[in-house]
């Protein structure tokens, strides 16, 4: 029996939403034609990453969940029969805005959404941007969705990956595969692989980090995203990885039996001591 297959799509972003949506539609179809059943796009996939400056005009990029971008991506998920993670700038009401990943089922229905939990300051050269200027902290917890393909998925968005508590909570909530859409450049490069590999090892699950790549067209002229999207298995081994210059799709098969065997072997969850971890929540 074939193993479930997942895909990560990295691409050069544009200030034109229509261009980003067109790219995403094309690449999701390509991933599905290559057997992918679970597909994840990069953080804020339908816009540039705009958080390097504090500009109120960018608030207008936000859309409700029932807005045009999600409407289009619901059709894409249904046409290609995939579970699709589509990260957008979500508007609830004016002034209540979130960095959100919408999870769409292969029938085109909304399975749920995750809102970025940890909202950072962003420093770029001598400019200081502030994600807190654009996004409220997430308030939906750490959801995990059971897909029709037998794989339970959870999401961390970019900065969330620096917090091991988040990674562990997804494991405790039943994640087999954690998807990490990001828009990251510069000083985090040396952390990119090793941090996600460590989460995979500590929690004995699959992880997929998908990053922007190159310079956003019409975006920041100085922030070149390093791409390098990759999957790691529950041993922390890199299974597949994209380059750092171009649009690319990477794939991985999810072997749940291997994951289960490793968890039984290592006993990390058996040997946890939540009774003494109280100070972590202070």
LOLUM-826266 format. One record per residue (C-alpha): residue number from 1; chain; x, y, z. Coordinates in Angstrom, 1 decimal. Example, Ala and Ser with C-alpha at 12.3 -4.5 7.8 and 13.67 -1.06 7.14 Angstrom:
<sites>
seq->1&mol->A&east->12.3&north->-4.5&up->7.8
seq->2&mol->A&east->13.7&north->-1.1&up->7.1
</sites>
This chain:
<sites>
seq->1&mol->A&east->0.0&north->0.0&up->0.0
seq->2&mol->A&east->1.4&north->3.4&up->-1.0
seq->3&mol->A&east->2.4&north->5.7&up->1.8
seq->4&mol->A&east->0.7&north->9.1&up->2.2
seq->5&mol->A&east->2.7&north->11.9&up->0.4
seq->6&mol->A&east->3.1&north->15.5&up->1.4
seq->7&mol->A&east->4.5&north->18.5&up->-0.5
seq->8&mol->A&east->5.9&north->21.9&up->0.3
seq->9&mol->A&east->5.7&north->24.8&up->-2.2
seq->10&mol->A&east->8.2&north->27.6&up->-2.0
seq->11&mol->A&east->8.1&north->30.5&up->-4.5
seq->12&mol->A&east->9.2&north->34.1&up->-5.0
seq->13&mol->A&east->6.4&north->36.3&up->-3.8
seq->14&mol->A&east->4.8&north->39.3&up->-5.5
seq->15&mol->A&east->3.1&north->42.5&up->-4.4
seq->16&mol->A&east->0.2&north->41.5&up->-6.7
seq->17&mol->A&east->-2.1&north->39.0&up->-5.0
seq->18&mol->A&east->-3.3&north->37.7&up->-8.3
seq->19&mol->A&east->0.2&north->36.6&up->-9.2
seq->20&mol->A&east->0.7&north->34.7&up->-6.0
seq->21&mol->A&east->-2.6&north->33.0&up->-6.2
seq->22&mol->A&east->-1.9&north->32.0&up->-9.9
seq->23&mol->A&east->1.5&north->30.5&up->-8.9
seq->24&mol->A&east->0.0&north->28.7&up->-6.0
seq->25&mol->A&east->-2.8&north->27.2&up->-8.2
seq->26&mol->A&east->-0.2&north->26.0&up->-10.7
seq->27&mol->A&east->2.1&north->24.5&up->-8.2
seq->28&mol->A&east->-0.6&north->22.8&up->-6.2
seq->29&mol->A&east->-1.8&north->21.1&up->-9.4
seq->30&mol->A&east->1.8&north->20.0&up->-10.1
seq->31&mol->A&east->2.2&north->18.6&up->-6.6
seq->32&mol->A&east->-1.0&north->16.7&up->-6.9
seq->33&mol->A&east->-0.1&north->15.3&up->-10.3
seq->34&mol->A&east->3.1&north->14.0&up->-8.6
seq->35&mol->A&east->1.1&north->12.2&up->-6.0
seq->36&mol->A&east->1.0&north->14.7&up->-3.1
seq->37&mol->A&east->-2.1&north->14.5&up->-0.9
seq->38&mol->A&east->-1.1&north->17.1&up->1.7
seq->39&mol->A&east->0.3&north->20.4&up->0.4
seq->40&mol->A&east->1.5&north->23.4&up->2.3
seq->41&mol->A&east->2.2&north->27.0&up->1.0
seq->42&mol->A&east->4.5&north->29.6&up->2.6
seq->43&mol->A&east->3.6&north->32.1&up->5.2
seq->44&mol->A&east->1.3&north->34.9&up->3.9
seq->45&mol->A&east->1.5&north->33.2&up->0.6
seq->46&mol->A&east->-0.8&north->35.6&up->-1.3
seq->47&mol->A&east->1.1&north->38.8&up->-0.4
seq->48&mol->A&east->4.7&north->40.0&up->0.1
seq->49&mol->A&east->6.1&north->39.7&up->3.6
seq->50&mol->A&east->5.3&north->43.4&up->4.5
seq->51&mol->A&east->6.3&north->43.6&up->8.2
seq->52&mol->A&east->9.6&north->45.4&up->7.9
seq->53&mol->A&east->7.9&north->48.7&up->8.1
seq->54&mol->A&east->4.9&north->50.0&up->10.1
seq->55&mol->A&east->2.5&north->51.0&up->7.4
seq->56&mol->A&east->-1.2&north->51.2&up->8.0
seq->57&mol->A&east->-1.9&north->50.8&up->4.3
seq->58&mol->A&east->-0.8&north->47.1&up->4.6
seq->59&mol->A&east->-3.8&north->46.4&up->6.9
seq->60&mol->A&east->-5.9&north->46.5&up->3.8
seq->61&mol->A&east->-4.2&north->43.3&up->2.6
seq->62&mol->A&east->-6.1&north->41.3&up->5.2
seq->63&mol->A&east->-9.1&north->39.3&up->4.1
seq->64&mol->A&east->-11.8&north->37.4&up->6.0
seq->65&mol->A&east->-11.8&north->33.7&up->5.9
seq->66&mol->A&east->-14.7&north->33.8&up->3.5
seq->67&mol->A&east->-12.9&north->36.3&up->1.3
seq->68&mol->A&east->-11.6&north->35.9&up->-2.3
seq->69&mol->A&east->-8.3&north->34.1&up->-1.6
seq->70&mol->A&east->-9.7&north->31.3&up->0.5
seq->71&mol->A&east->-12.6&north->31.0&up->-2.0
seq->72&mol->A&east->-10.1&north->30.4&up->-4.8
seq->73&mol->A&east->-8.0&north->28.0&up->-2.7
seq->74&mol->A&east->-11.0&north->26.0&up->-1.7
seq->75&mol->A&east->-11.6&north->25.3&up->-5.4
seq->76&mol->A&east->-7.9&north->24.4&up->-5.8
seq->77&mol->A&east->-8.1&north->21.9&up->-3.0
seq->78&mol->A&east->-11.2&north->20.3&up->-4.4
seq->79&mol->A&east->-10.0&north->20.2&up->-8.0
seq->80&mol->A&east->-6.8&north->18.5&up->-6.9
seq->81&mol->A&east->-8.3&north->16.4&up->-4.1
seq->82&mol->A&east->-5.6&north->17.5&up->-1.6
seq->83&mol->A&east->-5.5&north->18.8&up->1.9
seq->84&mol->A&east->-4.1&north->22.3&up->1.5
seq->85&mol->A&east->-2.6&north->24.6&up->4.1
seq->86&mol->A&east->-3.0&north->28.2&up->2.9
seq->87&mol->A&east->-1.5&north->30.9&up->5.1
seq->88&mol->A&east->-3.1&north->34.3&up->4.8
seq->89&mol->A&east->-3.5&north->37.7&up->6.5
seq->90&mol->A&east->-6.9&north->37.2&up->8.3
seq->91&mol->A&east->-9.3&north->40.0&up->9.0
seq->92&mol->A&east->-12.0&north->39.4&up->11.6
seq->93&mol->A&east->-13.2&north->43.0&up->12.0
seq->94&mol->A&east->-11.2&north->46.2&up->11.4
seq->95&mol->A&east->-8.3&north->46.2&up->13.9
seq->96&mol->A&east->-8.6&north->42.4&up->14.7
seq->97&mol->A&east->-6.1&north->40.9&up->12.3
seq->98&mol->A&east->-4.2&north->37.6&up->12.5
seq->99&mol->A&east->-1.4&north->35.7&up->10.7
seq->100&mol->A&east->-3.5&north->32.6&up->9.9
seq->101&mol->A&east->-3.1&north->29.2&up->8.2
seq->102&mol->A&east->-6.4&north->27.9&up->6.8
seq->103&mol->A&east->-6.6&north->24.2&up->6.4
seq->104&mol->A&east->-8.7&north->23.0&up->3.5
seq->105&mol->A&east->-9.9&north->19.5&up->2.8
seq->106&mol->A&east->-9.9&north->17.6&up->-0.5
seq->107&mol->A&east->-13.7&north->18.3&up->-0.8
seq->108&mol->A&east->-12.9&north->22.1&up->-0.7
seq->109&mol->A&east->-14.4&north->22.5&up->2.8
seq->110&mol->A&east->-12.6&north->24.4&up->5.5
seq->111&mol->A&east->-11.3&north->21.9&up->8.1
seq->112&mol->A&east->-10.1&north->24.6&up->10.4
seq->113&mol->A&east->-7.5&north->27.3&up->10.9
seq->114&mol->A&east->-4.5&north->28.1&up->13.1
seq->115&mol->A&east->-3.5&north->31.6&up->14.2
seq->116&mol->A&east->0.2&north->32.3&up->14.8
seq->117&mol->A&east->0.8&north->32.2&up->18.5
seq->118&mol->A&east->4.1&north->34.1&up->19.1
seq->119&mol->A&east->4.3&north->37.5&up->17.4
seq->120&mol->A&east->7.8&north->38.9&up->17.1
seq->121&mol->A&east->9.5&north->42.2&up->16.5
seq->122&mol->A&east->11.3&north->42.2&up->13.1
seq->123&mol->A&east->14.6&north->44.0&up->12.6
seq->124&mol->A&east->15.9&north->44.4&up->9.1
seq->125&mol->A&east->19.2&north->46.3&up->8.7
seq->126&mol->A&east->18.5&north->49.8&up->10.2
seq->127&mol->A&east->14.7&north->49.5&up->9.8
seq->128&mol->A&east->12.6&north->48.1&up->12.6
seq->129&mol->A&east->9.3&north->46.5&up->11.7
seq->130&mol->A&east->6.9&north->45.1&up->14.1
seq->131&mol->A&east->4.6&north->42.1&up->13.5
seq->132&mol->A&east->2.7&north->43.2&up->16.6
seq->133&mol->A&east->1.7&north->46.3&up->14.5
seq->134&mol->A&east->-0.1&north->43.9&up->12.1
seq->135&mol->A&east->-1.1&north->40.7&up->14.0
seq->136&mol->A&east->-2.8&north->39.9&up->17.2
seq->137&mol->A&east->-1.5&north->36.8&up->19.0
seq->138&mol->A&east->-3.3&north->33.6&up->18.1
seq->139&mol->A&east->-6.2&north->32.5&up->20.3
seq->140&mol->A&east->-7.1&north->29.1&up->18.8
seq->141&mol->A&east->-4.6&north->26.9&up->20.7
seq->142&mol->A&east->-2.7&north->24.2&up->19.0
seq->143&mol->A&east->-5.1&north->22.3&up->16.8
seq->144&mol->A&east->-4.4&north->19.0&up->15.0
seq->145&mol->A&east->-6.5&north->17.8&up->12.1
seq->146&mol->A&east->-7.0&north->14.2&up->11.0
seq->147&mol->A&east->-6.8&north->14.1&up->7.2
seq->148&mol->A&east->-8.6&north->11.6&up->5.0
seq->149&mol->A&east->-5.2&north->10.2&up->4.2
seq->150&mol->A&east->-4.6&north->8.9&up->7.7
seq->151&mol->A&east->-2.1&north->11.6&up->8.7
seq->152&mol->A&east->-2.8&north->14.0&up->11.6
seq->153&mol->A&east->-1.4&north->17.4&up->10.8
seq->154&mol->A&east->-0.5&north->20.5&up->13.0
seq->155&mol->A&east->0.9&north->23.9&up->12.1
seq->156&mol->A&east->3.4&north->26.3&up->13.5
seq->157&mol->A&east->3.9&north->29.6&up->11.7
seq->158&mol->A&east->7.5&north->30.9&up->11.3
seq->159&mol->A&east->8.5&north->32.4&up->14.7
seq->160&mol->A&east->6.5&north->29.8&up->16.5
seq->161&mol->A&east->9.2&north->27.3&up->15.6
seq->162&mol->A&east->11.6&north->28.8&up->18.2
seq->163&mol->A&east->9.4&north->27.6&up->21.0
seq->164&mol->A&east->9.7&north->23.9&up->21.9
seq->165&mol->A&east->6.5&north->24.1&up->24.0
seq->166&mol->A&east->4.5&north->24.6&up->20.8
seq->167&mol->A&east->6.2&north->21.7&up->19.1
seq->168&mol->A&east->5.5&north->19.4&up->22.1
seq->169&mol->A&east->1.9&north->20.5&up->22.4
seq->170&mol->A&east->1.3&north->19.5&up->18.8
seq->171&mol->A&east->2.7&north->16.1&up->19.6
seq->172&mol->A&east->0.5&north->15.7&up->22.6
seq->173&mol->A&east->-2.5&north->16.7&up->20.5
seq->174&mol->A&east->-1.7&north->13.8&up->18.1
seq->175&mol->A&east->0.3&north->15.3&up->15.2
seq->176&mol->A&east->2.1&north->13.0&up->12.9
seq->177&mol->A&east->3.3&north->15.7&up->10.6
seq->178&mol->A&east->3.9&north->19.4&up->11.6
seq->179&mol->A&east->3.9&north->21.9&up->8.8
seq->180&mol->A&east->5.8&north->25.2&up->9.3
seq->181&mol->A&east->5.1&north->27.9&up->6.8
seq->182&mol->A&east->7.6&north->30.7&up->7.1
seq->183&mol->A&east->9.0&north->34.0&up->5.6
seq->184&mol->A&east->12.5&north->34.1&up->7.0
seq->185&mol->A&east->15.8&north->35.6&up->5.9
seq->186&mol->A&east->19.1&north->36.6&up->7.4
seq->187&mol->A&east->20.2&north->35.7&up->10.9
seq->188&mol->A&east->18.0&north->32.6&up->11.4
seq->189&mol->A&east->19.7&north->30.7&up->8.5
seq->190&mol->A&east->22.0&north->28.8&up->10.9
seq->191&mol->A&east->19.0&north->27.6&up->12.9
seq->192&mol->A&east->16.7&north->26.6&up->10.0
seq->193&mol->A&east->17.5&north->22.9&up->9.6
seq->194&mol->A&east->18.8&north->22.0&up->13.1
seq->195&mol->A&east->15.9&north->23.6&up->15.0
seq->196&mol->A&east->13.2&north->21.8&up->13.0
seq->197&mol->A&east->15.2&north->18.5&up->13.0
seq->198&mol->A&east->15.4&north->18.8&up->16.8
seq->199&mol->A&east->11.6&north->19.2&up->17.0
seq->200&mol->A&east->11.2&north->16.1&up->14.9
seq->201&mol->A&east->13.6&north->14.1&up->17.1
seq->202&mol->A&east->12.2&north->15.3&up->20.4
seq->203&mol->A&east->8.6&north->14.6&up->19.4
seq->204&mol->A&east->9.2&north->11.7&up->17.0
seq->205&mol->A&east->7.1&north->13.1&up->14.2
seq->206&mol->A&east->7.6&north->14.3&up->10.6
seq->207&mol->A&east->8.1&north->18.0&up->10.1
seq->208&mol->A&east->8.1&north->20.2&up->7.0
seq->209&mol->A&east->9.4&north->23.7&up->6.9
seq->210&mol->A&east->8.4&north->25.8&up->3.9
seq->211&mol->A&east->10.1&north->29.2&up->3.4
seq->212&mol->A&east->9.8&north->32.0&up->0.9
seq->213&mol->A&east->12.7&north->32.2&up->-1.6
seq->214&mol->A&east->14.5&north->35.1&up->-3.2
seq->215&mol->A&east->13.4&north->38.8&up->-3.2
seq->216&mol->A&east->9.7&north->39.5&up->-3.2
seq->217&mol->A&east->8.7&north->41.3&up->-6.4
seq->218&mol->A&east->7.6&north->44.7&up->-5.2
seq->219&mol->A&east->8.6&north->43.9&up->-1.6
seq->220&mol->A&east->11.6&north->44.7&up->0.5
seq->221&mol->A&east->14.6&north->45.3&up->-1.7
seq->222&mol->A&east->17.0&north->44.0&up->0.9
seq->223&mol->A&east->15.4&north->40.9&up->2.4
seq->224&mol->A&east->16.4&north->37.8&up->0.3
seq->225&mol->A&east->14.6&north->34.8&up->1.6
seq->226&mol->A&east->16.8&north->31.7&up->1.7
seq->227&mol->A&east->14.2&north->29.1&up->0.7
seq->228&mol->A&east->15.7&north->25.7&up->1.6
seq->229&mol->A&east->12.3&north->24.2&up->2.4
seq->230&mol->A&east->12.7&north->20.7&up->3.6
seq->231&mol->A&east->11.1&north->17.6&up->5.3
seq->232&mol->A&east->12.7&north->15.8&up->8.2
seq->233&mol->A&east->11.6&north->12.4&up->9.4
seq->234&mol->A&east->11.1&north->11.4&up->13.1
seq->235&mol->A&east->14.8&north->10.5&up->13.3
seq->236&mol->A&east->15.6&north->14.1&up->12.4
seq->237&mol->A&east->17.0&north->13.1&up->9.0
seq->238&mol->A&east->16.4&north->15.4&up->6.1
seq->239&mol->A&east->14.4&north->13.6&up->3.5
seq->240&mol->A&east->14.2&north->16.2&up->0.8
seq->241&mol->A&east->15.2&north->19.8&up->0.4
seq->242&mol->A&east->14.8&north->22.7&up->-2.0
seq->243&mol->A&east->17.5&north->25.1&up->-3.1
seq->244&mol->A&east->17.9&north->28.7&up->-2.0
seq->245&mol->A&east->17.2&north->30.6&up->-5.2
seq->246&mol->A&east->14.1&north->29.4&up->-7.1
seq->247&mol->A&east->10.5&north->28.3&up->-7.0
seq->248&mol->A&east->10.5&north->24.6&up->-6.0
seq->249&mol->A&east->8.3&north->21.8&up->-4.7
seq->250&mol->A&east->9.7&north->19.2&up->-2.3
seq->251&mol->A&east->8.0&north->15.9&up->-1.4
seq->252&mol->A&east->8.1&north->13.3&up->1.4
seq->253&mol->A&east->6.3&north->10.1&up->2.1
seq->254&mol->A&east->4.9&north->9.7&up->5.6
seq->255&mol->A&east->5.6&north->6.3&up->7.2
seq->256&mol->A&east->3.4&north->6.2&up->10.3
seq->257&mol->A&east->4.5&north->2.7&up->11.2
seq->258&mol->A&east->8.1&north->3.8&up->11.4
seq->259&mol->A&east->7.0&north->6.7&up->13.6
seq->260&mol->A&east->5.1&north->4.4&up->15.9
seq->261&mol->A&east->8.0&north->2.0&up->16.1
seq->262&mol->A&east->10.4&north->4.8&up->17.1
seq->263&mol->A&east->8.0&north->6.1&up->19.8
seq->264&mol->A&east->7.8&north->2.6&up->21.2
seq->265&mol->A&east->11.5&north->2.2&up->21.2
seq->266&mol->A&east->12.5&north->5.5&up->22.7
seq->267&mol->A&east->9.7&north->5.9&up->25.3
seq->268&mol->A&east->9.9&north->9.7&up->25.4
seq->269&mol->A&east->6.1&north->10.0&up->25.9
seq->270&mol->A&east->6.1&north->7.2&up->28.5
seq->271&mol->A&east->8.8&north->8.8&up->30.5
seq->272&mol->A&east->7.6&north->12.4&up->30.5
seq->273&mol->A&east->7.1&north->14.0&up->33.9
seq->274&mol->A&east->4.4&north->16.6&up->33.6
seq->275&mol->A&east->4.0&north->16.5&up->37.4
seq->276&mol->A&east->7.3&north->18.4&up->37.7
seq->277&mol->A&east->7.0&north->20.7&up->34.7
seq->278&mol->A&east->4.9&north->23.3&up->36.4
seq->279&mol->A&east->7.5&north->26.1&up->36.2
seq->280&mol->A&east->7.4&north->25.9&up->32.4
seq->281&mol->A&east->3.9&north->27.4&up->32.5
seq->282&mol->A&east->4.9&north->30.4&up->34.7
</sites>
